[in-house]
Amino acid sequence: MKKATRIATIGIMSALATGLMFLEFPIFPAANFLKFDPSDILPLLSGFIFGPLDGILVLLIKDLLFYLLKSGDIVGIAMNFAAGVSFLLPAVYIYKIRKNRVFEIMGYVVGVLSVTGIMTVLNMLVVPLYWKIPMSETVKLLPYIAGFNAIKFSIDSVVNGLIRERISKIFEN
Ligand code: RBF
């Protein structure tokens, strides 16, 4: 792919992802700082079609734009970025080993396990400081935190698995 095409594609994917992030909504009232949005599908698609670095760039630009346009909460944005990276890197690198359905699905499974594990630990460190609550209260949120990441990134995996091939055809040649 030509350099100009690559830059334009990263720009379009980032803009679309930023728009999708505005659709965010909490899924667990008990942990309403965790907001579901479908935007990570675009970094994931970009990672699968163009490579891991492009996927991370789309994720980063999306998060920076959303920070400036809406959120203003650097902790939330950093957590969103950390979650995206923890999922995207294993998923894309495993798929790159052998580009077939088996490795693709293995990538999704390891990606979901990775993001669920890493974000559970990160939330245990960040939530007590962010909400100024004791560890005993934070531990009660564990099932929501693990469930949130498992659900969010499983949905992203299924959608990516369904549309990836069709989208990648647009970029052939
Ligand atoms: N987003 C995730 O995808 N997974 C997380 O585990 C996660 N933990 C968060 C913890 C805190 C304390 C905050 C403030 C946000 C967290 N987020 C997480 C990001 C959140 O769902 C949302 O995308 C951002 O706050 C932007 O509105």
Backbone and ligand atoms as CSV (ligand in chain L), in Angstrom:
chain,resi,resn,atom,element,x,y,z
A,1,MET,N,N,0.836,-1.197,0.000
A,1,MET,CA,C,0.000,0.000,0.000
A,1,MET,C,C,0.879,1.258,0.000
A,2,LYS,N,N,0.489,2.235,-0.834
A,2,LYS,CA,C,1.260,3.494,-0.888
A,2,LYS,C,C,1.171,4.213,0.454
A,3,LYS,N,N,2.233,5.012,0.742
A,3,LYS,CA,C,2.284,5.703,2.033
A,3,LYS,C,C,1.086,6.641,2.206
A,4,ALA,N,N,0.742,7.377,1.141
A,4,ALA,CA,C,-0.378,8.332,1.244
A,4,ALA,C,C,-1.689,7.601,1.527
A,5,THR,N,N,-1.875,6.444,0.872
A,5,THR,CA,C,-3.101,5.666,1.092
A,5,THR,C,C,-3.167,5.200,2.548
A,6,ARG,N,N,-1.983,4.777,3.061
A,6,ARG,CA,C,-1.940,4.268,4.435
A,6,ARG,C,C,-2.305,5.380,5.422
A,7,ILE,N,N,-1.729,6.562,5.216
A,7,ILE,CA,C,-2.002,7.692,6.124
A,7,ILE,C,C,-3.488,8.068,6.057
A,8,ALA,N,N,-4.036,8.112,4.829
A,8,ALA,CA,C,-5.453,8.463,4.673
A,8,ALA,C,C,-6.339,7.428,5.359
A,9,THR,N,N,-5.965,6.149,5.204
A,9,THR,CA,C,-6.778,5.082,5.800
A,9,THR,C,C,-6.769,5.177,7.326
A,10,ILE,N,N,-5.583,5.422,7.901
A,10,ILE,CA,C,-5.492,5.573,9.361
A,10,ILE,C,C,-6.378,6.742,9.804
A,11,GLY,N,N,-6.354,7.832,9.017
A,11,GLY,CA,C,-7.172,8.999,9.352
A,11,GLY,C,C,-8.657,8.690,9.334
A,12,ILE,N,N,-9.103,7.996,8.286
A,12,ILE,CA,C,-10.536,7.678,8.166
A,12,ILE,C,C,-10.969,6.727,9.285
A,13,MET,N,N,-10.158,5.688,9.521
A,13,MET,CA,C,-10.481,4.718,10.585
A,13,MET,C,C,-10.550,5.414,11.947
A,14,SER,N,N,-9.621,6.343,12.203
A,14,SER,CA,C,-9.596,7.047,13.495
A,14,SER,C,C,-10.828,7.934,13.642
A,15,ALA,N,N,-11.204,8.625,12.556
A,15,ALA,CA,C,-12.370,9.514,12.617
A,15,ALA,C,C,-13.638,8.705,12.876
A,16,LEU,N,N,-13.778,7.572,12.159
A,16,LEU,CA,C,-14.963,6.722,12.361
A,16,LEU,C,C,-15.000,6.190,13.797
A,17,ALA,N,N,-13.824,5.773,14.305
A,17,ALA,CA,C,-13.754,5.225,15.668
A,17,ALA,C,C,-14.138,6.291,16.692
A,18,THR,N,N,-13.669,7.523,16.482
A,18,THR,CA,C,-13.994,8.610,17.424
A,18,THR,C,C,-15.511,8.812,17.454
A,19,GLY,N,N,-16.133,8.816,16.277
A,19,GLY,CA,C,-17.589,8.965,16.200
A,19,GLY,C,C,-18.298,7.848,16.955
A,20,LEU,N,N,-17.844,6.604,16.762
A,20,LEU,CA,C,-18.489,5.460,17.425
A,20,LEU,C,C,-18.339,5.533,18.944
A,21,MET,N,N,-17.242,6.132,19.414
A,21,MET,CA,C,-17.019,6.187,20.869
A,21,MET,C,C,-18.052,7.076,21.565
A,22,PHE,N,N,-18.648,8.009,20.799
A,22,PHE,CA,C,-19.698,8.861,21.375
A,22,PHE,C,C,-20.945,8.056,21.758
A,23,LEU,N,N,-21.051,6.821,21.248
A,23,LEU,CA,C,-22.224,5.992,21.563
A,23,LEU,C,C,-22.081,5.293,22.916
A,24,GLU,N,N,-21.073,5.657,23.703
A,24,GLU,CA,C,-20.783,4.917,24.943
A,24,GLU,C,C,-21.936,4.984,25.949
A,25,PHE,N,N,-22.110,3.866,26.656
A,25,PHE,CA,C,-23.098,3.825,27.749
A,25,PHE,C,C,-22.672,2.764,28.768
A,26,PRO,N,N,-22.981,3.011,30.079
A,26,PRO,CA,C,-22.608,2.020,31.102
A,26,PRO,C,C,-23.490,0.783,30.992
A,27,ILE,N,N,-22.923,-0.409,31.227
A,27,ILE,CA,C,-23.776,-1.611,31.202
A,27,ILE,C,C,-24.049,-2.142,32.598
A,28,PHE,N,N,-23.208,-1.781,33.565
A,28,PHE,CA,C,-23.461,-2.200,34.953
A,28,PHE,C,C,-23.640,-0.957,35.821
A,29,PRO,N,N,-24.863,-0.724,36.355
A,29,PRO,CA,C,-25.070,0.445,37.219
A,29,PRO,C,C,-24.089,0.484,38.396
A,30,ALA,N,N,-23.700,-0.690,38.908
A,30,ALA,CA,C,-22.798,-0.720,40.066
A,30,ALA,C,C,-21.385,-0.251,39.715
A,31,ALA,N,N,-21.042,-0.290,38.431
A,31,ALA,CA,C,-19.712,0.170,37.998
A,31,ALA,C,C,-19.900,1.038,36.759
A,32,ASN,N,N,-20.543,2.202,36.966
A,32,ASN,CA,C,-20.948,2.997,35.787
A,32,ASN,C,C,-19.806,3.787,35.145
A,33,PHE,N,N,-18.595,3.682,35.720
A,33,PHE,CA,C,-17.433,4.302,35.061
A,33,PHE,C,C,-16.941,3.438,33.905
A,34,LEU,N,N,-17.412,2.205,33.831
A,34,LEU,CA,C,-17.071,1.325,32.703
A,34,LEU,C,C,-18.145,1.511,31.645
A,35,LYS,N,N,-17.777,2.131,30.521
A,35,LYS,CA,C,-18.789,2.434,29.504
A,35,LYS,C,C,-18.519,1.636,28.238
A,36,PHE,N,N,-19.563,0.923,27.823
A,36,PHE,CA,C,-19.420,0.152,26.587
A,36,PHE,C,C,-19.538,1.073,25.381
A,37,ASP,N,N,-18.653,0.876,24.414
A,37,ASP,CA,C,-18.824,1.523,23.110
A,37,ASP,C,C,-18.181,0.632,22.058
A,38,PRO,N,N,-18.665,0.707,20.818
A,38,PRO,CA,C,-18.175,-0.233,19.797
A,38,PRO,C,C,-16.936,0.256,19.035
A,39,SER,N,N,-16.290,1.346,19.515
A,39,SER,CA,C,-15.239,1.984,18.705
A,39,SER,C,C,-13.992,1.127,18.493
A,40,ASP,N,N,-13.719,0.177,19.412
A,40,ASP,CA,C,-12.467,-0.581,19.284
A,40,ASP,C,C,-12.475,-1.562,18.116
A,41,ILE,N,N,-13.637,-1.719,17.479
A,41,ILE,CA,C,-13.693,-2.575,16.294
A,41,ILE,C,C,-12.809,-2.001,15.182
A,42,LEU,N,N,-12.737,-0.671,15.075
A,42,LEU,CA,C,-11.951,-0.073,13.979
A,42,LEU,C,C,-10.438,-0.230,14.160
A,43,PRO,N,N,-9.876,0.021,15.359
A,43,PRO,CA,C,-8.456,-0.320,15.556
A,43,PRO,C,C,-8.186,-1.795,15.304
A,44,LEU,N,N,-9.128,-2.649,15.728
A,44,LEU,CA,C,-8.935,-4.087,15.544
A,44,LEU,C,C,-8.904,-4.455,14.061
A,45,LEU,N,N,-9.890,-3.934,13.329
A,45,LEU,CA,C,-9.927,-4.146,11.872
A,45,LEU,C,C,-8.631,-3.658,11.232
A,46,SER,N,N,-8.198,-2.458,11.609
A,46,SER,CA,C,-6.974,-1.876,11.037
A,46,SER,C,C,-5.775,-2.752,11.364
A,47,GLY,N,N,-5.738,-3.281,12.591
A,47,GLY,CA,C,-4.640,-4.164,12.989
A,47,GLY,C,C,-4.605,-5.430,12.144
A,48,PHE,N,N,-5.774,-6.004,11.890
A,48,PHE,CA,C,-5.852,-7.234,11.088
A,48,PHE,C,C,-5.488,-6.965,9.635
A,49,ILE,N,N,-5.966,-5.860,9.087
A,49,ILE,CA,C,-5.798,-5.621,7.645
A,49,ILE,C,C,-4.434,-5.005,7.334
A,50,PHE,N,N,-3.975,-4.053,8.174
A,50,PHE,CA,C,-2.747,-3.310,7.835
A,50,PHE,C,C,-1.567,-3.615,8.751
A,51,GLY,N,N,-1.820,-4.213,9.918
A,51,GLY,CA,C,-0.725,-4.532,10.834
A,51,GLY,C,C,-0.920,-3.900,12.205
A,52,PRO,N,N,-0.228,-4.475,13.228
A,52,PRO,CA,C,-0.441,-4.056,14.610
A,52,PRO,C,C,-0.164,-2.567,14.858
A,53,LEU,N,N,0.883,-2.025,14.225
A,53,LEU,CA,C,1.224,-0.619,14.475
A,53,LEU,C,C,0.081,0.302,14.033
A,54,ASP,N,N,-0.501,0.014,12.864
A,54,ASP,CA,C,-1.619,0.828,12.385
A,54,ASP,C,C,-2.817,0.723,13.330
A,55,GLY,N,N,-3.065,-0.472,13.844
A,55,GLY,CA,C,-4.163,-0.665,14.799
A,55,GLY,C,C,-3.957,0.191,16.041
A,56,ILE,N,N,-2.715,0.185,16.574
A,56,ILE,CA,C,-2.412,0.966,17.784
A,56,ILE,C,C,-2.546,2.465,17.479
A,57,LEU,N,N,-2.114,2.878,16.277
A,57,LEU,CA,C,-2.220,4.303,15.908
A,57,LEU,C,C,-3.676,4.752,15.866
A,58,VAL,N,N,-4.546,3.922,15.264
A,58,VAL,CA,C,-5.973,4.267,15.194
A,58,VAL,C,C,-6.550,4.385,16.611
A,59,LEU,N,N,-6.157,3.445,17.474
A,59,LEU,CA,C,-6.620,3.458,18.872
A,59,LEU,C,C,-6.167,4.735,19.577
A,60,LEU,N,N,-4.898,5.091,19.390
A,60,LEU,CA,C,-4.318,6.264,20.055
A,60,LEU,C,C,-4.983,7.554,19.573
A,61,ILE,N,N,-5.146,7.688,18.246
A,61,ILE,CA,C,-5.742,8.921,17.699
A,61,ILE,C,C,-7.193,9.028,18.162
A,62,LYS,N,N,-7.919,7.902,18.120
A,62,LYS,CA,C,-9.306,7.896,18.593
A,62,LYS,C,C,-9.375,8.379,20.042
A,63,ASP,N,N,-8.508,7.835,20.902
A,63,ASP,CA,C,-8.558,8.206,22.320
A,63,ASP,C,C,-8.180,9.678,22.527
A,64,LEU,N,N,-7.170,10.166,21.797
A,64,LEU,CA,C,-6.780,11.575,21.942
A,64,LEU,C,C,-7.913,12.492,21.492
A,65,LEU,N,N,-8.545,12.163,20.350
A,65,LEU,CA,C,-9.645,12.998,19.850
A,65,LEU,C,C,-10.825,12.981,20.817
A,66,PHE,N,N,-11.142,11.787,21.338
A,66,PHE,CA,C,-12.287,11.693,22.257
A,66,PHE,C,C,-11.999,12.456,23.550
A,67,TYR,N,N,-10.729,12.409,23.981
A,67,TYR,CA,C,-10.332,13.178,25.178
A,67,TYR,C,C,-10.590,14.669,24.949
A,68,LEU,N,N,-10.165,15.157,23.773
A,68,LEU,CA,C,-10.300,16.587,23.481
A,68,LEU,C,C,-11.757,16.984,23.225
A,69,LEU,N,N,-12.506,16.127,22.514
A,69,LEU,CA,C,-13.856,16.505,22.086
A,69,LEU,C,C,-14.908,16.282,23.165
A,70,LYS,N,N,-14.715,15.251,23.995
A,70,LYS,CA,C,-15.779,14.970,24.956
A,70,LYS,C,C,-15.301,14.720,26.391
A,71,SER,N,N,-14.406,13.738,26.583
A,71,SER,CA,C,-14.237,13.198,27.930
A,71,SER,C,C,-13.513,14.129,28.908
A,72,GLY,N,N,-12.322,14.615,28.539
A,72,GLY,CA,C,-11.541,15.439,29.465
A,72,GLY,C,C,-11.024,14.673,30.671
A,73,ASP,N,N,-11.231,13.364,30.694
A,73,ASP,CA,C,-10.805,12.544,31.836
A,73,ASP,C,C,-9.642,11.654,31.405
A,74,ILE,N,N,-8.439,12.086,31.767
A,74,ILE,CA,C,-7.250,11.407,31.270
A,74,ILE,C,C,-7.147,9.966,31.802
A,75,VAL,N,N,-7.646,9.735,33.028
A,75,VAL,CA,C,-7.572,8.381,33.596
A,75,VAL,C,C,-8.457,7.427,32.779
A,76,GLY,N,N,-9.684,7.855,32.523
A,76,GLY,CA,C,-10.601,7.029,31.733
A,76,GLY,C,C,-10.049,6.733,30.349
A,77,ILE,N,N,-9.460,7.755,29.722
A,77,ILE,CA,C,-8.907,7.586,28.377
A,77,ILE,C,C,-7.718,6.625,28.405
A,78,ALA,N,N,-6.864,6.801,29.429
A,78,ALA,CA,C,-5.694,5.917,29.548
A,78,ALA,C,C,-6.132,4.468,29.762
A,79,MET,N,N,-7.189,4.269,30.540
A,79,MET,CA,C,-7.689,2.908,30.788
A,79,MET,C,C,-8.288,2.329,29.499
A,80,ASN,N,N,-8.995,3.160,28.749
A,80,ASN,CA,C,-9.561,2.707,27.478
A,80,ASN,C,C,-8.435,2.286,26.531
A,81,PHE,N,N,-7.372,3.089,26.489
A,81,PHE,CA,C,-6.232,2.776,25.617
A,81,PHE,C,C,-5.541,1.497,26.077
A,82,ALA,N,N,-5.313,1.381,27.398
A,82,ALA,CA,C,-4.646,0.188,27.934
A,82,ALA,C,C,-5.443,-1.075,27.594
A,83,ALA,N,N,-6.773,-0.971,27.713
A,83,ALA,CA,C,-7.612,-2.134,27.398
A,83,ALA,C,C,-7.490,-2.483,25.911
A,84,GLY,N,N,-7.574,-1.466,25.059
A,84,GLY,CA,C,-7.476,-1.697,23.612
A,84,GLY,C,C,-6.173,-2.389,23.231
A,85,VAL,N,N,-5.055,-1.907,23.799
A,85,VAL,CA,C,-3.745,-2.495,23.478
A,85,VAL,C,C,-3.658,-3.942,23.988
A,86,SER,N,N,-4.137,-4.177,25.234
A,86,SER,CA,C,-4.030,-5.516,25.826
A,86,SER,C,C,-4.799,-6.560,25.022
A,87,PHE,N,N,-5.837,-6.097,24.329
A,87,PHE,CA,C,-6.607,-7.013,23.492
A,87,PHE,C,C,-6.024,-7.133,22.086
A,88,LEU,N,N,-5.748,-5.969,21.492
A,88,LEU,CA,C,-5.369,-5.925,20.075
A,88,LEU,C,C,-4.043,-6.647,19.781
A,89,LEU,N,N,-3.024,-6.398,20.597
A,89,LEU,CA,C,-1.704,-6.963,20.282
A,89,LEU,C,C,-1.706,-8.498,20.240
A,90,PRO,N,N,-2.178,-9.189,21.310
A,90,PRO,CA,C,-2.200,-10.660,21.198
A,90,PRO,C,C,-3.071,-11.143,20.040
A,91,ALA,N,N,-4.250,-10.520,19.858
A,91,ALA,CA,C,-5.158,-10.971,18.795
A,91,ALA,C,C,-4.477,-10.875,17.426
A,92,VAL,N,N,-3.877,-9.724,17.145
A,92,VAL,CA,C,-3.287,-9.516,15.814
A,92,VAL,C,C,-2.031,-10.377,15.624
A,93,TYR,N,N,-1.180,-10.455,16.665
A,93,TYR,CA,C,0.064,-11.225,16.498
A,93,TYR,C,C,-0.203,-12.721,16.333
A,94,ILE,N,N,-1.213,-13.242,17.015
A,94,ILE,CA,C,-1.517,-14.673,16.855
A,94,ILE,C,C,-2.075,-14.920,15.450
A,95,TYR,N,N,-2.926,-14.024,14.981
A,95,TYR,CA,C,-3.460,-14.163,13.611
A,95,TYR,C,C,-2.338,-14.087,12.569
A,96,LYS,N,N,-1.312,-13.276,12.860
A,96,LYS,CA,C,-0.211,-13.121,11.904
A,96,LYS,C,C,0.633,-14.395,11.760
A,97,ILE,N,N,0.607,-15.279,12.773
A,97,ILE,CA,C,1.405,-16.514,12.703
A,97,ILE,C,C,0.931,-17.353,11.509
A,98,ARG,N,N,-0.385,-17.558,11.444
A,98,ARG,CA,C,-0.997,-18.257,10.302
A,98,ARG,C,C,-2.333,-17.602,10.043
A,99,LYS,N,N,-2.489,-17.068,8.852
A,99,LYS,CA,C,-3.711,-16.303,8.597
A,99,LYS,C,C,-4.855,-17.219,8.188
A,100,ASN,N,N,-5.347,-18.005,9.161
A,100,ASN,CA,C,-6.532,-18.820,8.896
A,100,ASN,C,C,-7.518,-18.677,10.062
A,101,ARG,N,N,-8.714,-19.299,9.903
A,101,ARG,CA,C,-9.775,-19.113,10.906
A,101,ARG,C,C,-9.364,-19.595,12.293
A,102,VAL,N,N,-8.604,-20.741,12.328
A,102,VAL,CA,C,-8.235,-21.314,13.630
A,102,VAL,C,C,-7.361,-20.327,14.407
A,103,PHE,N,N,-6.327,-19.787,13.752
A,103,PHE,CA,C,-5.447,-18.834,14.425
A,103,PHE,C,C,-6.186,-17.519,14.715
A,104,GLU,N,N,-7.101,-17.146,13.842
A,104,GLU,CA,C,-7.886,-15.933,14.093
A,104,GLU,C,C,-8.694,-16.088,15.393
A,105,ILE,N,N,-9.367,-17.241,15.527
A,105,ILE,CA,C,-10.191,-17.455,16.725
A,105,ILE,C,C,-9.313,-17.576,17.973
A,106,MET,N,N,-8.155,-18.270,17.824
A,106,MET,CA,C,-7.212,-18.349,18.947
A,106,MET,C,C,-6.775,-16.950,19.365
A,107,GLY,N,N,-6.548,-16.090,18.385
A,107,GLY,CA,C,-6.166,-14.699,18.666
A,107,GLY,C,C,-7.234,-13.984,19.490
A,108,TYR,N,N,-8.495,-14.145,19.088
A,108,TYR,CA,C,-9.585,-13.496,19.836
A,108,TYR,C,C,-9.640,-14.013,21.271
A,109,VAL,N,N,-9.521,-15.358,21.419
A,109,VAL,CA,C,-9.644,-15.957,22.756
A,109,VAL,C,C,-8.512,-15.457,23.657
A,110,VAL,N,N,-7.260,-15.511,23.154
A,110,VAL,CA,C,-6.127,-15.053,23.962
A,110,VAL,C,C,-6.247,-13.545,24.225
A,111,GLY,N,N,-6.720,-12.789,23.209
A,111,GLY,CA,C,-6.912,-11.341,23.388
A,111,GLY,C,C,-7.907,-11.043,24.505
A,112,VAL,N,N,-9.033,-11.761,24.518
A,112,VAL,CA,C,-10.057,-11.524,25.555
A,112,VAL,C,C,-9.508,-11.914,26.934
A,113,LEU,N,N,-8.784,-13.046,27.007
A,113,LEU,CA,C,-8.194,-13.459,28.297
A,113,LEU,C,C,-7.169,-12.418,28.757
A,114,SER,N,N,-6.339,-11.941,27.821
A,114,SER,CA,C,-5.308,-10.960,28.144
A,114,SER,C,C,-5.927,-9.666,28.672
A,115,VAL,N,N,-6.911,-9.105,27.944
A,115,VAL,CA,C,-7.477,-7.817,28.381
A,115,VAL,C,C,-8.226,-7.989,29.704
A,116,THR,N,N,-8.887,-9.127,29.886
A,116,THR,CA,C,-9.635,-9.332,31.124
A,116,THR,C,C,-8.662,-9.410,32.311
A,117,GLY,N,N,-7.562,-10.148,32.144
A,117,GLY,CA,C,-6.566,-10.282,33.223
A,117,GLY,C,C,-5.864,-8.960,33.506
A,118,ILE,N,N,-5.344,-8.328,32.458
A,118,ILE,CA,C,-4.557,-7.101,32.646
A,118,ILE,C,C,-5.424,-5.974,33.227
A,119,MET,N,N,-6.659,-5.818,32.709
A,119,MET,CA,C,-7.494,-4.712,33.190
A,119,MET,C,C,-8.021,-4.967,34.601
A,120,THR,N,N,-8.177,-6.241,34.976
A,120,THR,CA,C,-8.587,-6.513,36.359
A,120,THR,C,C,-7.497,-6.021,37.309
A,121,VAL,N,N,-6.231,-6.359,37.005
A,121,VAL,CA,C,-5.114,-5.907,37.849
A,121,VAL,C,C,-5.016,-4.371,37.832
A,122,LEU,N,N,-5.072,-3.777,36.638
A,122,LEU,CA,C,-4.950,-2.309,36.529
A,122,LEU,C,C,-6.060,-1.593,37.302
A,123,ASN,N,N,-7.291,-2.112,37.185
A,123,ASN,CA,C,-8.403,-1.491,37.914
A,123,ASN,C,C,-8.221,-1.598,39.422
A,124,MET,N,N,-7.655,-2.716,39.895
A,124,MET,CA,C,-7.422,-2.862,41.337
A,124,MET,C,C,-6.439,-1.792,41.837
A,125,LEU,N,N,-5.517,-1.367,40.957
A,125,LEU,CA,C,-4.550,-0.331,41.338
A,125,LEU,C,C,-5.142,1.070,41.182
A,126,VAL,N,N,-5.942,1.269,40.114
A,126,VAL,CA,C,-6.397,2.624,39.763
A,126,VAL,C,C,-7.683,3.015,40.503
A,127,VAL,N,N,-8.657,2.104,40.594
A,127,VAL,CA,C,-9.972,2.451,41.145
A,127,VAL,C,C,-9.907,2.997,42.588
A,128,PRO,N,N,-9.112,2.401,43.505
A,128,PRO,CA,C,-9.067,2.958,44.865
A,128,PRO,C,C,-8.575,4.411,44.884
A,129,LEU,N,N,-7.634,4.761,43.984
A,129,LEU,CA,C,-7.122,6.134,43.937
A,129,LEU,C,C,-8.120,7.056,43.246
A,130,TYR,N,N,-8.719,6.565,42.147
A,130,TYR,CA,C,-9.634,7.371,41.328
A,130,TYR,C,C,-10.905,7.725,42.109
A,131,TRP,N,N,-11.493,6.725,42.778
A,131,TRP,CA,C,-12.745,6.955,43.508
A,131,TRP,C,C,-12.519,7.192,44.997
A,132,LYS,N,N,-11.258,7.132,45.426
A,132,LYS,CA,C,-10.908,7.275,46.848
A,132,LYS,C,C,-11.761,6.328,47.710
A,133,ILE,N,N,-11.752,5.061,47.329
A,133,ILE,CA,C,-12.472,4.040,48.100
A,133,ILE,C,C,-11.468,2.982,48.557
A,134,PRO,N,N,-11.750,2.296,49.691
A,134,PRO,CA,C,-10.796,1.286,50.175
A,134,PRO,C,C,-10.771,0.050,49.267
A,135,MET,N,N,-9.701,-0.726,49.404
A,135,MET,CA,C,-9.541,-1.941,48.601
A,135,MET,C,C,-10.715,-2.905,48.806
A,136,SER,N,N,-11.256,-2.946,50.044
A,136,SER,CA,C,-12.361,-3.882,50.328
A,136,SER,C,C,-13.582,-3.564,49.461
A,137,GLU,N,N,-13.799,-2.277,49.170
A,137,GLU,CA,C,-14.912,-1.880,48.291
A,137,GLU,C,C,-14.572,-2.179,46.828
A,138,THR,N,N,-13.308,-1.967,46.486
A,138,THR,CA,C,-12.873,-2.172,45.103
A,138,THR,C,C,-13.015,-3.635,44.706
A,139,VAL,N,N,-12.678,-4.514,45.628
A,139,VAL,CA,C,-12.737,-5.958,45.340
A,139,VAL,C,C,-14.164,-6.384,44.961
A,140,LYS,N,N,-15.152,-5.704,45.552
A,140,LYS,CA,C,-16.558,-6.046,45.240
A,140,LYS,C,C,-16.892,-5.752,43.773
A,141,LEU,N,N,-16.090,-4.864,43.159
A,141,LEU,CA,C,-16.352,-4.504,41.750
A,141,LEU,C,C,-15.707,-5.487,40.771
A,142,LEU,N,N,-14.862,-6.377,41.311
A,142,LEU,CA,C,-14.122,-7.305,40.439
A,142,LEU,C,C,-14.961,-8.039,39.393
A,143,PRO,N,N,-16.108,-8.628,39.797
A,143,PRO,CA,C,-16.892,-9.358,38.781
A,143,PRO,C,C,-17.365,-8.453,37.643
A,144,TYR,N,N,-17.697,-7.191,37.980
A,144,TYR,CA,C,-18.150,-6.264,36.940
A,144,TYR,C,C,-16.998,-5.904,36.001
A,145,ILE,N,N,-15.829,-5.678,36.592
A,145,ILE,CA,C,-14.670,-5.282,35.782
A,145,ILE,C,C,-14.288,-6.420,34.824
A,146,ALA,N,N,-14.191,-7.631,35.373
A,146,ALA,CA,C,-13.836,-8.784,34.528
A,146,ALA,C,C,-14.927,-9.019,33.486
A,147,GLY,N,N,-16.202,-8.970,33.928
A,147,GLY,CA,C,-17.324,-9.211,33.016
A,147,GLY,C,C,-17.387,-8.171,31.913
A,148,PHE,N,N,-17.160,-6.906,32.286
A,148,PHE,CA,C,-17.209,-5.816,31.309
A,148,PHE,C,C,-16.202,-6.046,30.186
A,149,ASN,N,N,-14.954,-6.319,30.563
A,149,ASN,CA,C,-13.921,-6.487,29.528
A,149,ASN,C,C,-14.162,-7.744,28.694
A,150,ALA,N,N,-14.600,-8.810,29.351
A,150,ALA,CA,C,-14.861,-10.044,28.607
A,150,ALA,C,C,-15.989,-9.817,27.595
A,151,ILE,N,N,-17.053,-9.130,28.019
A,151,ILE,CA,C,-18.205,-8.913,27.125
A,151,ILE,C,C,-17.832,-7.959,25.986
A,152,LYS,N,N,-17.225,-6.808,26.365
A,152,LYS,CA,C,-16.906,-5.785,25.355
A,152,LYS,C,C,-16.014,-6.353,24.253
A,153,PHE,N,N,-14.958,-7.062,24.656
A,153,PHE,CA,C,-14.010,-7.503,23.635
A,153,PHE,C,C,-14.456,-8.795,22.931
A,154,SER,N,N,-15.384,-9.537,23.536
A,154,SER,CA,C,-15.966,-10.668,22.804
A,154,SER,C,C,-16.864,-10.153,21.683
A,155,ILE,N,N,-17.624,-9.085,21.989
A,155,ILE,CA,C,-18.478,-8.491,20.949
A,155,ILE,C,C,-17.611,-7.966,19.804
A,156,ASP,N,N,-16.525,-7.247,20.161
A,156,ASP,CA,C,-15.613,-6.736,19.125
A,156,ASP,C,C,-15.068,-7.882,18.273
A,157,SER,N,N,-14.734,-9.004,18.920
A,157,SER,CA,C,-14.180,-10.157,18.194
A,157,SER,C,C,-15.186,-10.707,17.191
A,158,VAL,N,N,-16.434,-10.878,17.652
A,158,VAL,CA,C,-17.462,-11.453,16.777
A,158,VAL,C,C,-17.709,-10.530,15.580
A,159,VAL,N,N,-17.844,-9.234,15.847
A,159,VAL,CA,C,-18.100,-8.296,14.747
A,159,VAL,C,C,-16.915,-8.303,13.776
A,160,ASN,N,N,-15.705,-8.253,14.314
A,160,ASN,CA,C,-14.514,-8.269,13.451
A,160,ASN,C,C,-14.478,-9.543,12.591
A,161,GLY,N,N,-14.781,-10.677,13.235
A,161,GLY,CA,C,-14.790,-11.949,12.512
A,161,GLY,C,C,-15.800,-11.965,11.375
A,162,LEU,N,N,-16.917,-11.235,11.572
A,162,LEU,CA,C,-17.965,-11.234,10.542
A,162,LEU,C,C,-17.663,-10.281,9.389
A,163,ILE,N,N,-17.019,-9.140,9.676
A,163,ILE,CA,C,-16.875,-8.125,8.615
A,163,ILE,C,C,-15.465,-8.004,8.043
A,164,ARG,N,N,-14.468,-8.596,8.715
A,164,ARG,CA,C,-13.065,-8.387,8.347
A,164,ARG,C,C,-12.779,-8.652,6.871
A,165,GLU,N,N,-13.245,-9.821,6.401
A,165,GLU,CA,C,-12.911,-10.195,5.023
A,165,GLU,C,C,-13.497,-9.218,4.006
A,166,ARG,N,N,-14.770,-8.832,4.245
A,166,ARG,CA,C,-15.440,-7.917,3.311
A,166,ARG,C,C,-14.748,-6.555,3.284
A,167,ILE,N,N,-14.367,-6.064,4.464
A,167,ILE,CA,C,-13.713,-4.739,4.525
A,167,ILE,C,C,-12.331,-4.806,3.858
A,168,SER,N,N,-11.607,-5.930,4.094
A,168,SER,CA,C,-10.239,-5.986,3.556
A,168,SER,C,C,-10.240,-6.006,2.025
A,169,LYS,N,N,-11.332,-6.503,1.418
A,169,LYS,CA,C,-11.426,-6.515,-0.051
A,169,LYS,C,C,-11.398,-5.096,-0.624
A,170,ILE,N,N,-11.962,-4.137,0.123
A,170,ILE,CA,C,-11.980,-2.740,-0.328
A,170,ILE,C,C,-10.548,-2.240,-0.541
A,171,PHE,N,N,-9.610,-2.788,0.295
A,171,PHE,CA,C,-8.249,-2.265,0.266
A,171,PHE,C,C,-7.304,-3.095,-0.597
A,172,GLU,N,N,-7.836,-4.102,-1.303
A,172,GLU,CA,C,-6.968,-4.886,-2.178
A,172,GLU,C,C,-6.486,-4.021,-3.339
A,173,ASN,N,N,-5.307,-4.307,-3.849
A,173,ASN,CA,C,-4.585,-3.539,-4.901
A,173,ASN,C,C,-3.823,-2.359,-4.306
L,1,RBF,N1,N,-12.360,0.655,29.712
L,1,RBF,C1,C,-12.190,-0.644,29.375
L,1,RBF,O1,O,-12.382,-1.031,28.222
L,1,RBF,N2,N,-11.817,-1.564,30.315
L,1,RBF,C2,C,-11.576,-1.215,31.622
L,1,RBF,O2,O,-11.234,-2.087,32.423
L,1,RBF,C3,C,-11.731,0.148,31.992
L,1,RBF,N3,N,-11.484,0.548,33.275
L,1,RBF,C4,C,-11.694,1.866,33.618
L,1,RBF,C5,C,-11.474,2.297,34.957
L,1,RBF,C6,C,-11.679,3.619,35.324
L,1,RBF,C7,C,-11.432,4.046,36.741
L,1,RBF,C8,C,-12.136,4.567,34.349
L,1,RBF,C9,C,-12.390,6.007,34.731
L,1,RBF,C10,C,-12.342,4.157,33.040
L,1,RBF,C11,C,-12.114,2.812,32.646
L,1,RBF,N4,N,-12.315,2.397,31.332
L,1,RBF,C12,C,-12.142,1.066,30.998
L,1,RBF,C13,C,-12.687,3.361,30.253
L,1,RBF,C14,C,-14.177,3.668,30.198
L,1,RBF,O3,O,-14.924,2.494,29.922
L,1,RBF,C15,C,-14.451,4.726,29.116
L,1,RBF,O4,O,-14.116,4.211,27.836
L,1,RBF,C16,C,-13.639,6.000,29.319
L,1,RBF,O5,O,-13.801,6.457,30.647
L,1,RBF,C17,C,-14.046,7.118,28.336
L,1,RBF,O6,O,-15.316,7.602,28.581
